[in-house]
Amino acid sequence: MSKNIFIDSDVLIDFLIDRKPNADDAATLIDRAEKGKIIAYTSVLCLANIHYVIRKIVGEKKSREIIEELIDIIKVLSFSEKNLRNAIKSDFKDFEDAIQNSIAIESNSISAIIT
C-alpha cells in the first residue's frame, strides 16, 4: 500500500531548480511518486508559491509548463477559510506552515508532511 505524503513548496522548489543541498532527496520523492510507491500531495498555495519563485528563474511560460507537469504527478489539495482560521489559531510560528498543516490534516489521508 502506498503512503500518502504531503510535499511542501520548498521541497518541490529544490527538485524543480536543482537547489542544493536537498535537490537529490527531493528528486527521490518525485521519482517514488511517479512510480506509484507513494501518493504525493501538495496544495494550491504551494503551487502558487512555486510559480512565484521559479518564474523569476525560468520565465512565466516555462514556469506554467512546469506546474502543469508537476500536477500530472502530484495530487493538489485546495484550501478553505476553515484552513485559514485553523492556521490563525495554531501554535505554528510560520503562518504558511500552519495553513499547509491544516490542509494536510483536513484531508484525513496524509501520513507525513515533508518540508
Helices and strands as residue ranges (DSSP letters): E 3-7, H 9-16, H 23-34, E 38-43, H 44-58, H 60-70, E 75-77, H 81-89, H 95-107, E 112-114
